[in-house]
Amino acid sequence: MTGSVVLWDFDGTLAFRGGRWRGCLVEALDEVAPGHGVVGADVAPGLRDGFPWHRAEVGHPELNSPDAWWDALQPLLVKAYAGAGVEARLAALAASRVRDHYIDASRWTVFPDSLAALEELAGAGWLHVIVSNHVPELDDLLRDLGLGRHFAAVVNSSLVGWEKPHRRIFEAALERAGSPERVWMVGDNPVADVGGAEALGIPAILVSPAESGLRSAVRRVLDGDVDSLRTPATERGLPGNSPEGL
């Protein structure tokens, strides 16, 4: 793969999950303890630290399978429930159900102009690659949401072992993309997406699809300029290590 490539974030850029992680924990608790009374704000404090992307400077190649990744997440989920006052047995049971709820495609919504943006850029000769801090089942979600066919590759932190904004996940994406001559990064996180990409000389576009859509990002990619060319490897810097939001 060579030529022109757009690297895309997924969650918050092309699609979103209603309720995000906190809502997912409440849904899982609903399943095992109906009428519990816990709301998203109750579990939110326990989710502010402990995800792999909260330690982007530390790789996790040992979590090289979906089961290993989710098993490593269980203590964090149990802690979040415990902080909301859920007793230990129910906390452990609900935590074991979070995986199924989070990857349920029916809980995800594709932003209204995501498909149009992908198709317009593809029609102009741009290939698409996902670069996402996400759960191991991202490929399945993309397929079930009707997005999978638009991407030449998916570079997923949970499988690569490095989180944005670390340079290694971007390097993996560039390698998968065949070291393209022109490349852009499009995402909704100023640190993980924009800061991480720009530190490697990849021009990046910060978007807010829920508020303003992706049209401006498409125009910027299509208009292009000399700054859209990758800088030589010798001029690349190191990304910051601020965590991506929940």
N, C-alpha and C positions, 0 to 999 in steps of 0.2 A: 504494500500500500504506500503510494507516494503522492505528491501533488499537494492538494488542499484538504485540510482536515479541521473540523470543529470538534473540540473536546467539550463534552457537556456534563455538568453536574446533573443529578437526577432529582432527589428529594428537594422540593422547594423551587426547582427550576423548570422541570418538565411535568412533574406531578406532585401530589401531596397526599398525606394520610390524615384524614380528619381526626382530630384529637391528639395526633402525634404519639409519642411514647406514653405520655401520662394517660391519654385516653385509652390506649391499648391496655395498660395495666388495669384500668377500671373495668374494661370489657372482660378481661380474663377473670377478674374477681367476681363479676356478675355471674359468670358461668358456674363457679364453685360455691358461691355464697350469696345467692339472691337476697336483695334487701339489706345489704351491708352498710350502706350510707356513706361510703367513701367516694370522694370526688377527685378529679384530676389534680386540683391544687393541693390535696393532702399527700399525694405521692410525689409531687414535683420536687420537693427539696431533696429527696433521696436519689434523684436522677441527675443532679447537677454535676456529678463527678463520678467517674468509674467506667464509662464507656471507653472502648479502645481509642476513639478520636479525642478523648480528653488527655491522652498521653501520646500525641502525634510524634513526639521525638523518639519514642520507643517502639521498635518494631515488634511484631508478634507472629513470626513465621511458624511458631509451634501450633498456632490455632489454624491448622491447615485443612480442616474439614468442617462442614456445617455443624456437626454435632459438637466438635471441640469448641467452636466459637460460641455456640449457645450455652454449653456447659459452663464456660468461663464467665458468662454473663449472669448466671443464676444468683450468685451471692449479692450482686447489685440489686437485682429485682426483689429478692427477699428483703433486703435492707430497706428498700423504698416502701414496701408494704408494712414492714415493722414500724417504720417511722410514722405511718398513717394510723397506727394502732391496731393493725391486723394481727391476730394471734398466730403463733409460729406455724402451726399445722396448716392453716388456711393460706398463709403467706407462701409457704413452700409449694402447695398445690396450685395456687394461682400462678406463681412464677413459672411452673412447668407448662402452663397453657399459653403463656404470652407469645411464644414462637408462632403457634398456629394462628393466633389472632393478628399478629403483626404482618404476616405474609399473605393474609387473605386479600386477594386483589379487589374484592368488592368494597373494601374499606378505603381504597385508593381512588383518587380522581386525577385525570389528566387535565392540565390547564387547557382552556379553550383553543388557544392558538399554537399549541405545541406541535401538533401534526402538520399544520400549515407551514410553520417555520422550518421544520425538518425537510419537508417536501420541496419548498422553494429553494433552499440551499442545495439540496441534492440535485435539483434541476439545473443549477448553475455549476455543477461539477464538484461540490464539496461533499466529502465523506464524513460520517459521524462516528465518534467514539465516546462511550460513557466513561467518566472518571468519577467514581463515587465512593464516599464513606458510607457503607451500607451493610445490610445483613447478607449472609451467603446466598440467599434465594433471590437475589436481584434479577438474575436472568429469567427466572420463572415469572416474576412480576412484570418485567418488560414484555414478555410474550403474552401474558394474560391481559395486559392493558393495551395490546395492539401496537406497541412501540418497538418490539424486538427486531422486526424486519428492517427497521431504518438504520440499524447500527452495524458497522463493520466489525466492531470489537467492544467488549465490556471489560473495563479494568476496575475491579471491585476491591476495596481495601481489605475486606474480611478474608479474601482469598489471596491477595497479593502479599499481605502481611505488613503493609505500611499505610498510614492514614494521611490524607491531605491535612496540612499543607506540606508534608515532608516531600523532599525532592524525589525520593525513590518511586513514589507512586506516579509522579508525572513522567519520570524517565521511563517507567514501565509502559506508560500510555504512548509515549513517543516511539518507543521500540515497536509496540504492537501496531502503531500507525505507519511503520515503515520509514521513520525519520522524514516526515513531510516537509516540503519546501515552504509551505505557508500553513500556519496553524493559529487558531484562536481558542481561548477557553471562555466558556459562558457559564456563569453560576450565580447563585444568590448570596453567597457568603464572602464578605470582603477579605477575610483572613485565609480560610481554607481554599477557596477557589481563586480569587483575584491575587492575593498576596503570594500564595504558593506557586501559581503559574508565572507571575511576573518575575519572581526570583530566579526562574530559569530562562528568562527572556521570552516567555510566551505572552503575547498581548492578551489581556483578559477584559471581559465585559461583565460588569455587575448588573444583574437584572432583578426585577421584582414583579414576576409574572402575575401575581394576584392583584397588583395595583395597576401596572402599566403594560403588561403583556410582553411579548418577545419581538414585536415588530422593529423596534429601534435597534435591537441586537442584530437582527437579520440585515437591516440596511447597512449597519456599520461593517459587518463582515463582507457584504457584497461590494460596498464602496471601496474598502481596503485602502492601503497606502503602504509606503515603505516600512512603516513601523510594524506592519503585520508579518514581516519576515522574522524568523527566529534569529536571535543573536548567536554568535559562535559560542561553543561550550566554554571557552576560556573566559568569556565575559559574564557567565551566569553566576548568580550569588546563591546564598543559602536561604531557604524559606524560614519564616517564623514558625513558632510552635504553639500559637494560640489554638485552643480547641474549637472545633466546629460546634455550632449550637445544636440543641436537641431537636 
